[in-house]
Amino acid sequence: MRAFIIPAAAALLALAPVPALAGPVESACNRSDRPTATRALCRCIDNVAQQTLTRNEQRRAARFFSNPDEAQSVRMSRTRADNEFWARYRAFGETAEMYCRS
């Protein structure tokens, strides 16, 4: 009987869901005061961010939730680095909008 219980318990543990850590975009989205920012929507947006932006870019984009003026500054910037980031950020936004619609 013991030979059956131990492998069965191990199989159940392997199938148990592991809590995922929220990424910077999901955390910022959840903290925002936007009425449409549900946990599911924020999780979806973060998943898209993880697929389209580097970790540093995700942290930078997350700051836009609490400081929209920073997004405007980046958008209006004339530096090459900011322009390249903004292009990737826009692509991320368009992709998130397409995949995360309610």
MARVOKE-428900 format. One record per atom (N, C-alpha, C): residue number from 1; atom name; x, y, z. Coordinates in pm, 1 decimal, always signed. Layout:
BEGIN
<r pos="NUM" site="CA" c1="X" c2="Y" c3="Z"/>
...
This chain:
BEGIN
<r pos="1" site="N" c1="+81.7" c2="-119.2" c3="+0.0"/>
<r pos="1" site="CA" c1="+0.0" c2="+0.0" c3="+0.0"/>
<r pos="1" site="C" c1="+86.7" c2="+126.5" c3="+0.0"/>
<r pos="2" site="N" c1="+193.4" c2="+124.6" c3="+78.7"/>
<r pos="2" site="CA" c1="+283.3" c2="+239.7" c3="+87.6"/>
<r pos="2" site="C" c1="+347.6" c2="+267.1" c3="-47.9"/>
<r pos="3" site="N" c1="+375.1" c2="+162.6" c3="-123.2"/>
<r pos="3" site="CA" c1="+435.9" c2="+178.6" c3="-254.8"/>
<r pos="3" site="C" c1="+341.9" c2="+252.8" c3="-349.5"/>
<r pos="4" site="N" c1="+214.3" c2="+247.9" c3="-325.2"/>
<r pos="4" site="CA" c1="+117.1" c2="+318.5" c3="-408.2"/>
<r pos="4" site="C" c1="+96.0" c2="+462.9" c3="-360.7"/>
<r pos="5" site="N" c1="+93.6" c2="+484.4" c3="-230.9"/>
<r pos="5" site="CA" c1="+62.7" c2="+615.8" c3="-175.6"/>
<r pos="5" site="C" c1="+172.2" c2="+717.8" c3="-206.3"/>
<r pos="6" site="N" c1="+297.3" c2="+680.5" c3="-191.9"/>
<r pos="6" site="CA" c1="+406.6" c2="+776.3" c3="-213.6"/>
<r pos="6" site="C" c1="+409.7" c2="+825.7" c3="-358.7"/>
<r pos="7" site="N" c1="+404.9" c2="+738.3" c3="-460.1"/>
<r pos="7" site="CA" c1="+402.2" c2="+791.2" c3="-596.7"/>
<r pos="7" site="C" c1="+276.1" c2="+872.4" c3="-626.5"/>
<r pos="8" site="N" c1="+162.3" c2="+833.3" c3="-569.3"/>
<r pos="8" site="CA" c1="+39.2" c2="+907.9" c3="-591.7"/>
<r pos="8" site="C" c1="+49.4" c2="+1047.8" c3="-530.8"/>
<r pos="9" site="N" c1="+105.2" c2="+1057.7" c3="-411.5"/>
<r pos="9" site="CA" c1="+123.3" c2="+1188.4" c3="-347.4"/>
<r pos="9" site="C" c1="+219.9" c2="+1274.4" c3="-428.5"/>
<r pos="10" site="N" c1="+326.9" c2="+1213.6" c3="-478.2"/>
<r pos="10" site="CA" c1="+423.1" c2="+1288.0" c3="-559.9"/>
<r pos="10" site="C" c1="+357.1" c2="+1340.1" c3="-687.9"/>
<r pos="11" site="N" c1="+271.2" c2="+1259.0" c3="-747.8"/>
<r pos="11" site="CA" c1="+202.5" c2="+1300.9" c3="-870.0"/>
<r pos="11" site="C" c1="+108.7" c2="+1417.2" c3="-841.6"/>
<r pos="12" site="N" c1="+37.7" c2="+1412.8" c3="-729.4"/>
<r pos="12" site="CA" c1="-52.4" c2="+1522.6" c3="-693.6"/>
<r pos="12" site="C" c1="+24.8" c2="+1651.9" c3="-668.5"/>
<r pos="13" site="N" c1="+139.0" c2="+1642.4" c3="-602.1"/>
<r pos="13" site="CA" c1="+220.0" c2="+1761.7" c3="-577.9"/>
<r pos="13" site="C" c1="+272.5" c2="+1820.5" c3="-707.8"/>
<r pos="14" site="N" c1="+307.9" c2="+1734.9" c3="-802.0"/>
<r pos="14" site="CA" c1="+359.6" c2="+1782.8" c3="-930.5"/>
<r pos="14" site="C" c1="+251.4" c2="+1856.2" c3="-1008.9"/>
<r pos="15" site="N" c1="+125.7" c2="+1818.1" c3="-989.8"/>
<r pos="15" site="CA" c1="+15.8" c2="+1880.2" c3="-1062.2"/>
<r pos="15" site="C" c1="-41.1" c2="+2002.7" c3="-992.0"/>
<r pos="16" site="N" c1="+0.5" c2="+2027.6" c3="-868.2"/>
<r pos="16" site="CA" c1="-53.2" c2="+2140.4" c3="-792.9"/>
<r pos="16" site="C" c1="-6.5" c2="+2271.0" c3="-856.5"/>
<r pos="17" site="N" c1="-94.1" c2="+2370.5" c3="-863.2"/>
<r pos="17" site="CA" c1="-54.9" c2="+2498.2" c3="-921.4"/>
<r pos="17" site="C" c1="+49.9" c2="+2567.9" c3="-835.5"/>
<r pos="18" site="N" c1="+145.3" c2="+2627.1" c3="-901.1"/>
<r pos="18" site="CA" c1="+249.4" c2="+2702.5" c3="-832.8"/>
<r pos="18" site="C" c1="+213.7" c2="+2850.3" c3="-845.0"/>
<r pos="19" site="N" c1="+208.0" c2="+2921.1" c3="-734.2"/>
<r pos="19" site="CA" c1="+173.1" c2="+3062.9" c3="-744.8"/>
<r pos="19" site="C" c1="+279.9" c2="+3139.4" c3="-822.4"/>
<r pos="20" site="N" c1="+235.7" c2="+3216.5" c3="-919.0"/>
<r pos="20" site="CA" c1="+328.7" c2="+3293.5" c3="-1000.6"/>
<r pos="20" site="C" c1="+350.0" c2="+3430.0" c3="-936.5"/>
<r pos="21" site="N" c1="+470.4" c2="+3478.5" c3="-952.7"/>
<r pos="21" site="CA" c1="+499.3" c2="+3612.6" c3="-903.9"/>
<r pos="21" site="C" c1="+456.4" c2="+3713.1" c3="-1009.4"/>
<r pos="22" site="N" c1="+393.0" c2="+3816.9" c3="-965.3"/>
<r pos="22" site="CA" c1="+349.0" c2="+3920.8" c3="-1058.2"/>
<r pos="22" site="C" c1="+470.2" c2="+3996.3" c3="-1109.7"/>
<r pos="23" site="N" c1="+467.9" c2="+4024.9" c3="-1239.5"/>
<r pos="23" site="CA" c1="+573.7" c2="+4103.9" c3="-1298.9"/>
<r pos="23" site="C" c1="+551.6" c2="+4251.3" c3="-1269.4"/>
<r pos="24" site="N" c1="+646.3" c2="+4336.1" c3="-1308.8"/>
<r pos="24" site="CA" c1="+633.9" c2="+4478.6" c3="-1278.2"/>
<r pos="24" site="C" c1="+512.7" c2="+4544.6" c3="-1342.6"/>
<r pos="25" site="N" c1="+476.5" c2="+4503.4" c3="-1461.7"/>
<r pos="25" site="CA" c1="+361.4" c2="+4563.8" c3="-1529.2"/>
<r pos="25" site="C" c1="+232.5" c2="+4521.2" c3="-1458.8"/>
<r pos="26" site="N" c1="+221.9" c2="+4394.3" c3="-1424.5"/>
<r pos="26" site="CA" c1="+101.5" c2="+4347.6" c3="-1353.4"/>
<r pos="26" site="C" c1="+87.8" c2="+4416.3" c3="-1218.2"/>
<r pos="27" site="N" c1="+196.8" c2="+4427.7" c3="-1145.2"/>
<r pos="27" site="CA" c1="+192.2" c2="+4493.2" c3="-1014.2"/>
<r pos="27" site="C" c1="+148.1" c2="+4638.6" c3="-1026.9"/>
<r pos="28" site="N" c1="+207.4" c2="+4709.8" c3="-1122.6"/>
<r pos="28" site="CA" c1="+171.1" c2="+4851.0" c3="-1142.6"/>
<r pos="28" site="C" c1="+26.2" c2="+4864.4" c3="-1186.9"/>
<r pos="29" site="N" c1="-17.9" c2="+4775.7" c3="-1273.1"/>
<r pos="29" site="CA" c1="-155.9" c2="+4777.3" c3="-1321.4"/>
<r pos="29" site="C" c1="-253.1" c2="+4754.0" c3="-1205.2"/>
<r pos="30" site="N" c1="-222.8" c2="+4655.9" c3="-1121.2"/>
<r pos="30" site="CA" c1="-310.0" c2="+4626.6" c3="-1006.6"/>
<r pos="30" site="C" c1="-315.1" c2="+4742.1" c3="-907.1"/>
<r pos="31" site="N" c1="-206.0" c2="+4816.4" c3="-892.8"/>
<r pos="31" site="CA" c1="-202.0" c2="+4929.3" c3="-800.0"/>
<r pos="31" site="C" c1="-267.2" c2="+5055.3" c3="-858.2"/>
<r pos="32" site="N" c1="-288.0" c2="+5055.4" c3="-987.6"/>
<r pos="32" site="CA" c1="-342.2" c2="+5175.4" c3="-1051.7"/>
<r pos="32" site="C" c1="-486.2" c2="+5199.5" c3="-1008.4"/>
<r pos="33" site="N" c1="-531.4" c2="+5322.0" c3="-1029.8"/>
<r pos="33" site="CA" c1="-668.1" c2="+5356.3" c3="-991.5"/>
<r pos="33" site="C" c1="-765.2" c2="+5345.8" c3="-1108.5"/>
<r pos="34" site="N" c1="-725.3" c2="+5276.4" c3="-1213.2"/>
<r pos="34" site="CA" c1="-811.8" c2="+5263.0" c3="-1330.1"/>
<r pos="34" site="C" c1="-925.0" c2="+5164.4" c3="-1299.5"/>
<r pos="35" site="N" c1="-1049.5" c2="+5204.6" c3="-1320.6"/>
<r pos="35" site="CA" c1="-1162.6" c2="+5118.6" c3="-1284.1"/>
<r pos="35" site="C" c1="-1170.1" c2="+4989.6" c3="-1365.6"/>
<r pos="36" site="N" c1="-1114.1" c2="+4987.0" c3="-1484.4"/>
<r pos="36" site="CA" c1="-1122.1" c2="+4866.5" c3="-1567.5"/>
<r pos="36" site="C" c1="-1003.3" c2="+4772.3" c3="-1546.0"/>
<r pos="37" site="N" c1="-913.3" c2="+4807.0" c3="-1456.0"/>
<r pos="37" site="CA" c1="-793.1" c2="+4726.3" c3="-1433.0"/>
<r pos="37" site="C" c1="-824.0" c2="+4610.3" c3="-1339.6"/>
<r pos="38" site="N" c1="-878.7" c2="+4503.7" c3="-1395.8"/>
<r pos="38" site="CA" c1="-907.0" c2="+4383.7" c3="-1316.9"/>
<r pos="38" site="C" c1="-779.4" c2="+4300.8" c3="-1303.1"/>
<r pos="39" site="N" c1="-779.2" c2="+4211.1" c3="-1209.2"/>
<r pos="39" site="CA" c1="-661.7" c2="+4124.1" c3="-1190.9"/>
<r pos="39" site="C" c1="-634.3" c2="+4042.4" c3="-1316.9"/>
<r pos="40" site="N" c1="-740.2" c2="+3992.7" c3="-1378.9"/>
<r pos="40" site="CA" c1="-723.5" c2="+3911.5" c3="-1500.5"/>
<r pos="40" site="C" c1="-665.2" c2="+3996.1" c3="-1614.2"/>
<r pos="41" site="N" c1="-715.1" c2="+4116.9" c3="-1630.1"/>
<r pos="41" site="CA" c1="-663.6" c2="+4205.0" c3="-1734.8"/>
<r pos="41" site="C" c1="-518.0" c2="+4240.7" c3="-1707.6"/>
<r pos="42" site="N" c1="-486.0" c2="+4275.6" c3="-1584.6"/>
<r pos="42" site="CA" c1="-347.7" c2="+4310.6" c3="-1549.9"/>
<r pos="42" site="C" c1="-253.4" c2="+4192.4" c3="-1573.0"/>
<r pos="43" site="N" c1="-299.0" c2="+4072.1" c3="-1540.2"/>
<r pos="43" site="CA" c1="-218.2" c2="+3951.8" c3="-1561.9"/>
<r pos="43" site="C" c1="-194.3" c2="+3930.6" c3="-1711.2"/>
<r pos="44" site="N" c1="-297.8" c2="+3950.9" c3="-1790.9"/>
<r pos="44" site="CA" c1="-285.3" c2="+3935.0" c3="-1936.0"/>
<r pos="44" site="C" c1="-186.5" c2="+4036.4" c3="-1993.4"/>
<r pos="45" site="N" c1="-199.8" c2="+4161.1" c3="-1951.9"/>
<r pos="45" site="CA" c1="-109.1" c2="+4265.7" c3="-2000.6"/>
<r pos="45" site="C" c1="+34.5" c2="+4232.6" c3="-1962.5"/>
<r pos="46" site="N" c1="+55.1" c2="+4184.5" c3="-1840.4"/>
<r pos="46" site="CA" c1="+189.4" c2="+4147.6" c3="-1796.5"/>
<r pos="46" site="C" c1="+244.6" c2="+4031.7" c3="-1878.8"/>
<r pos="47" site="N" c1="+159.2" c2="+3935.1" c3="-1912.0"/>
<r pos="47" site="CA" c1="+204.7" c2="+3823.4" c3="-1995.7"/>
<r pos="47" site="C" c1="+252.8" c2="+3873.0" c3="-2131.7"/>
<r pos="48" site="N" c1="+181.6" c2="+3967.0" c3="-2189.2"/>
<r pos="48" site="CA" c1="+223.6" c2="+4024.2" c3="-2317.5"/>
<r pos="48" site="C" c1="+354.8" c2="+4100.8" c3="-2299.3"/>
<r pos="49" site="N" c1="+366.2" c2="+4176.0" c3="-2190.0"/>
<r pos="49" site="CA" c1="+489.9" c2="+4250.1" c3="-2163.8"/>
<r pos="49" site="C" c1="+609.2" c2="+4155.6" c3="-2154.1"/>
<r pos="50" site="N" c1="+589.6" c2="+4041.7" c3="-2089.0"/>
<r pos="50" site="CA" c1="+698.4" c2="+3945.4" c3="-2074.8"/>
<r pos="50" site="C" c1="+741.5" c2="+3888.3" c3="-2209.7"/>
<r pos="51" site="N" c1="+649.1" c2="+3884.1" c3="-2304.2"/>
<r pos="51" site="CA" c1="+680.5" c2="+3829.9" c3="-2436.4"/>
<r pos="51" site="C" c1="+738.9" c2="+3934.5" c3="-2531.3"/>
<r pos="52" site="N" c1="+714.9" c2="+4063.0" c3="-2505.1"/>
<r pos="52" site="CA" c1="+752.1" c2="+4165.4" c3="-2602.3"/>
<r pos="52" site="C" c1="+855.7" c2="+4265.2" c3="-2553.8"/>
<r pos="53" site="N" c1="+875.2" c2="+4276.2" c3="-2423.3"/>
<r pos="53" site="CA" c1="+968.7" c2="+4374.2" c3="-2367.5"/>
<r pos="53" site="C" c1="+1073.5" c2="+4305.2" c3="-2281.7"/>
<r pos="54" site="N" c1="+1192.5" c2="+4364.1" c3="-2275.2"/>
<r pos="54" site="CA" c1="+1294.5" c2="+4312.1" c3="-2184.0"/>
<r pos="54" site="C" c1="+1252.0" c2="+4342.5" c3="-2040.9"/>
<r pos="55" site="N" c1="+1318.1" c2="+4283.5" c3="-1945.0"/>
<r pos="55" site="CA" c1="+1284.5" c2="+4306.8" c3="-1804.0"/>
<r pos="55" site="C" c1="+1300.1" c2="+4455.9" c3="-1769.7"/>
<r pos="56" site="N" c1="+1407.7" c2="+4518.4" c3="-1816.0"/>
<r pos="56" site="CA" c1="+1426.8" c2="+4661.6" c3="-1790.8"/>
<r pos="56" site="C" c1="+1316.1" c2="+4744.7" c3="-1855.3"/>
<r pos="57" site="N" c1="+1277.5" c2="+4708.1" c3="-1976.0"/>
<r pos="57" site="CA" c1="+1169.6" c2="+4779.8" c3="-2044.0"/>
<r pos="57" site="C" c1="+1036.9" c2="+4760.3" c3="-1971.4"/>
<r pos="58" site="N" c1="+1014.6" c2="+4642.4" c3="-1915.2"/>
<r pos="58" site="CA" c1="+892.0" c2="+4618.4" c3="-1837.8"/>
<r pos="58" site="C" c1="+887.3" c2="+4710.1" c3="-1716.4"/>
<r pos="59" site="N" c1="+1000.3" c2="+4724.2" c3="-1647.7"/>
<r pos="59" site="CA" c1="+1003.9" c2="+4813.5" c3="-1530.9"/>
<r pos="59" site="C" c1="+980.6" c2="+4958.8" c3="-1573.4"/>
<r pos="60" site="N" c1="+1038.3" c2="+4996.5" c3="-1685.6"/>
<r pos="60" site="CA" c1="+1019.2" c2="+5132.6" c3="-1735.6"/>
<r pos="60" site="C" c1="+872.3" c2="+5155.9" c3="-1772.3"/>
<r pos="61" site="N" c1="+812.3" c2="+5061.0" c3="-1842.0"/>
<r pos="61" site="CA" c1="+671.0" c2="+5073.0" c3="-1880.1"/>
<r pos="61" site="C" c1="+581.0" c2="+5075.0" c3="-1757.0"/>
<r pos="62" site="N" c1="+616.6" c2="+4999.9" c3="-1654.1"/>
<r pos="62" site="CA" c1="+536.1" c2="+4995.7" c3="-1531.5"/>
<r pos="62" site="C" c1="+529.6" c2="+5132.7" c3="-1465.7"/>
<r pos="63" site="N" c1="+634.9" c2="+5210.8" c3="-1477.8"/>
<r pos="63" site="CA" c1="+634.9" c2="+5345.1" c3="-1417.7"/>
<r pos="63" site="C" c1="+531.6" c2="+5436.5" c3="-1483.9"/>
<r pos="64" site="N" c1="+493.5" c2="+5406.6" c3="-1606.8"/>
<r pos="64" site="CA" c1="+394.6" c2="+5489.2" c3="-1676.6"/>
<r pos="64" site="C" c1="+258.1" c2="+5485.1" c3="-1608.2"/>
<r pos="65" site="N" c1="+228.8" c2="+5377.5" c3="-1537.0"/>
<r pos="65" site="CA" c1="+99.3" c2="+5366.6" c3="-1468.6"/>
<r pos="65" site="C" c1="+85.5" c2="+5474.3" c3="-1361.3"/>
<r pos="66" site="N" c1="+194.7" c2="+5500.0" c3="-1290.0"/>
<r pos="66" site="CA" c1="+188.2" c2="+5598.5" c3="-1182.2"/>
<r pos="66" site="C" c1="+234.2" c2="+5737.3" c3="-1226.8"/>
<r pos="67" site="N" c1="+302.1" c2="+5744.1" c3="-1341.3"/>
<r pos="67" site="CA" c1="+353.6" c2="+5872.2" c3="-1388.7"/>
<r pos="67" site="C" c1="+334.5" c2="+5884.0" c3="-1539.7"/>
<r pos="68" site="N" c1="+212.8" c2="+5914.7" c3="-1585.1"/>
<r pos="68" site="CA" c1="+187.1" c2="+5925.2" c3="-1728.6"/>
<r pos="68" site="C" c1="+271.2" c2="+6032.7" c3="-1796.8"/>
<r pos="69" site="N" c1="+315.7" c2="+6132.6" c3="-1720.4"/>
<r pos="69" site="CA" c1="+400.2" c2="+6237.2" c3="-1778.9"/>
<r pos="69" site="C" c1="+532.4" c2="+6180.0" c3="-1828.6"/>
<r pos="70" site="N" c1="+580.1" c2="+6076.2" c3="-1761.4"/>
<r pos="70" site="CA" c1="+704.5" c2="+6012.1" c3="-1806.0"/>
<r pos="70" site="C" c1="+684.9" c2="+5948.5" c3="-1943.7"/>
<r pos="71" site="N" c1="+570.6" c2="+5888.5" c3="-1965.3"/>
<r pos="71" site="CA" c1="+540.7" c2="+5830.0" c3="-2096.9"/>
<r pos="71" site="C" c1="+540.3" c2="+5938.7" c3="-2203.2"/>
<r pos="72" site="N" c1="+481.1" c2="+6051.9" c3="-2171.9"/>
<r pos="72" site="CA" c1="+477.4" c2="+6162.5" c3="-2266.8"/>
<r pos="72" site="C" c1="+618.7" c2="+6212.9" c3="-2296.5"/>
<r pos="73" site="N" c1="+702.6" c2="+6220.4" c3="-2195.1"/>
<r pos="73" site="CA" c1="+840.9" c2="+6265.1" c3="-2215.3"/>
<r pos="73" site="C" c1="+917.1" c2="+6169.5" c3="-2306.3"/>
<r pos="74" site="N" c1="+897.0" c2="+6040.2" c3="-2284.7"/>
<r pos="74" site="CA" c1="+964.3" c2="+5941.1" c3="-2369.6"/>
<r pos="74" site="C" c1="+911.8" c2="+5950.2" c3="-2512.3"/>
<r pos="75" site="N" c1="+782.0" c2="+5965.0" c3="-2526.2"/>
<r pos="75" site="CA" c1="+721.5" c2="+5973.6" c3="-2659.6"/>
<r pos="75" site="C" c1="+773.9" c2="+6094.6" c3="-2736.3"/>
<r pos="76" site="N" c1="+794.4" c2="+6204.8" c3="-2668.3"/>
<r pos="76" site="CA" c1="+838.3" c2="+6328.3" c3="-2732.5"/>
<r pos="76" site="C" c1="+990.8" c2="+6338.3" c3="-2743.7"/>
<r pos="77" site="N" c1="+1061.4" c2="+6247.4" c3="-2681.4"/>
<r pos="77" site="CA" c1="+1207.4" c2="+6253.5" c3="-2680.1"/>
<r pos="77" site="C" c1="+1264.8" c2="+6239.1" c3="-2821.0"/>
<r pos="78" site="N" c1="+1379.9" c2="+6298.0" c3="-2839.0"/>
<r pos="78" site="CA" c1="+1447.2" c2="+6288.5" c3="-2968.1"/>
<r pos="78" site="C" c1="+1565.3" c2="+6192.7" c3="-2964.9"/>
<r pos="79" site="N" c1="+1589.1" c2="+6127.5" c3="-2851.2"/>
<r pos="79" site="CA" c1="+1703.4" c2="+6036.2" c3="-2844.8"/>
<r pos="79" site="C" c1="+1669.4" c2="+5905.3" c3="-2914.4"/>
<r pos="80" site="N" c1="+1769.2" c2="+5846.9" c3="-2971.5"/>
<r pos="80" site="CA" c1="+1750.8" c2="+5720.1" c3="-3043.4"/>
<r pos="80" site="C" c1="+1701.0" c2="+5610.1" c3="-2949.6"/>
<r pos="81" site="N" c1="+1760.4" c2="+5603.0" c3="-2831.0"/>
<r pos="81" site="CA" c1="+1721.8" c2="+5498.4" c3="-2734.9"/>
<r pos="81" site="C" c1="+1574.0" c2="+5512.0" c3="-2695.9"/>
<r pos="82" site="N" c1="+1530.6" c2="+5634.8" c3="-2669.5"/>
<r pos="82" site="CA" c1="+1390.3" c2="+5655.9" c3="-2633.5"/>
<r pos="82" site="C" c1="+1297.7" c2="+5623.8" c3="-2750.8"/>
<r pos="83" site="N" c1="+1337.8" c2="+5661.5" c3="-2870.5"/>
<r pos="83" site="CA" c1="+1255.2" c2="+5632.7" c3="-2988.9"/>
<r pos="83" site="C" c1="+1243.3" c2="+5482.3" c3="-3012.2"/>
<r pos="84" site="N" c1="+1352.7" c2="+5410.6" c3="-2993.8"/>
<r pos="84" site="CA" c1="+1349.2" c2="+5264.6" c3="-3011.3"/>
<r pos="84" site="C" c1="+1263.1" c2="+5199.5" c3="-2903.5"/>
<r pos="85" site="N" c1="+1278.4" c2="+5246.6" c3="-2778.9"/>
<r pos="85" site="CA" c1="+1193.0" c2="+5193.9" c3="-2671.3"/>
<r pos="85" site="C" c1="+1046.2" c2="+5223.1" c3="-2700.2"/>
<r pos="86" site="N" c1="+1017.0" c2="+5346.0" c3="-2744.1"/>
<r pos="86" site="CA" c1="+877.7" c2="+5383.2" c3="-2768.5"/>
<r pos="86" site="C" c1="+816.3" c2="+5296.0" c3="-2878.3"/>
<r pos="87" site="N" c1="+894.0" c2="+5262.6" c3="-2979.0"/>
<r pos="87" site="CA" c1="+843.2" c2="+5175.1" c3="-3085.2"/>
<r pos="87" site="C" c1="+809.3" c2="+5037.0" c3="-3028.5"/>
<r pos="88" site="N" c1="+895.6" c2="+4983.3" c3="-2943.3"/>
<r pos="88" site="CA" c1="+867.0" c2="+4852.9" c3="-2881.6"/>
<r pos="88" site="C" c1="+749.8" c2="+4863.1" c3="-2783.9"/>
<r pos="89" site="N" c1="+741.3" c2="+4975.0" c3="-2712.5"/>
<r pos="89" site="CA" c1="+631.1" c2="+4995.4" c3="-2618.2"/>
<r pos="89" site="C" c1="+497.7" c2="+5002.7" c3="-2691.9"/>
<r pos="90" site="N" c1="+494.9" c2="+5073.0" c3="-2804.0"/>
<r pos="90" site="CA" c1="+370.6" c2="+5081.6" c3="-2883.4"/>
<r pos="90" site="C" c1="+330.2" c2="+4944.2" c3="-2936.3"/>
<r pos="91" site="N" c1="+429.0" c2="+4867.2" c3="-2983.5"/>
<r pos="91" site="CA" c1="+399.7" c2="+4731.8" c3="-3032.4"/>
<r pos="91" site="C" c1="+344.2" c2="+4646.5" c3="-2918.1"/>
<r pos="92" site="N" c1="+402.7" c2="+4661.0" c3="-2799.4"/>
<r pos="92" site="CA" c1="+351.8" c2="+4590.5" c3="-2681.9"/>
<r pos="92" site="C" c1="+206.6" c2="+4630.5" c3="-2654.9"/>
<r pos="93" site="N" c1="+179.1" c2="+4760.5" c3="-2657.6"/>
<r pos="93" site="CA" c1="+42.9" c2="+4809.4" c3="-2631.2"/>
<r pos="93" site="C" c1="-58.1" c2="+4757.3" c3="-2731.8"/>
<r pos="94" site="N" c1="-19.9" c2="+4757.4" c3="-2858.3"/>
<r pos="94" site="CA" c1="-110.3" c2="+4707.4" c3="-2962.6"/>
<r pos="94" site="C" c1="-135.3" c2="+4558.2" c3="-2945.3"/>
<r pos="95" site="N" c1="-30.4" c2="+4484.5" c3="-2911.4"/>
<r pos="95" site="CA" c1="-44.7" c2="+4340.0" c3="-2890.7"/>
<r pos="95" site="C" c1="-131.4" c2="+4311.6" c3="-2768.1"/>
<r pos="96" site="N" c1="-107.6" c2="+4385.1" c3="-2660.7"/>
<r pos="96" site="CA" c1="-187.5" c2="+4366.3" c3="-2538.4"/>
<r pos="96" site="C" c1="-332.8" c2="+4398.4" c3="-2565.0"/>
<r pos="97" site="N" c1="-357.6" c2="+4502.9" c3="-2641.4"/>
<r pos="97" site="CA" c1="-496.0" c2="+4538.6" c3="-2672.3"/>
<r pos="97" site="C" c1="-564.7" c2="+4427.6" c3="-2750.5"/>
<r pos="98" site="N" c1="-491.0" c2="+4366.6" c3="-2840.8"/>
<r pos="98" site="CA" c1="-548.5" c2="+4260.7" c3="-2924.4"/>
<r pos="98" site="C" c1="-575.8" c2="+4134.8" c3="-2841.5"/>
<r pos="99" site="N" c1="-483.6" c2="+4096.4" c3="-2754.4"/>
<r pos="99" site="CA" c1="-496.0" c2="+3970.2" c3="-2679.4"/>
<r pos="99" site="C" c1="-576.0" c2="+3982.4" c3="-2551.0"/>
<r pos="100" site="N" c1="-582.7" c2="+4101.0" c3="-2493.9"/>
<r pos="100" site="CA" c1="-640.3" c2="+4113.9" c3="-2360.2"/>
<r pos="100" site="C" c1="-776.2" c2="+4181.3" c3="-2359.2"/>
<r pos="101" site="N" c1="-841.1" c2="+4190.5" c3="-2469.8"/>
<r pos="101" site="CA" c1="-974.7" c2="+4250.5" c3="-2473.3"/>
<r pos="101" site="C" c1="-1070.1" c2="+4170.3" c3="-2388.0"/>
<r pos="102" site="N" c1="-1159.3" c2="+4240.1" c3="-2324.6"/>
<r pos="102" site="CA" c1="-1258.4" c2="+4170.0" c3="-2240.1"/>
<r pos="102" site="C" c1="-1378.4" c2="+4132.0" c3="-2322.8"/>
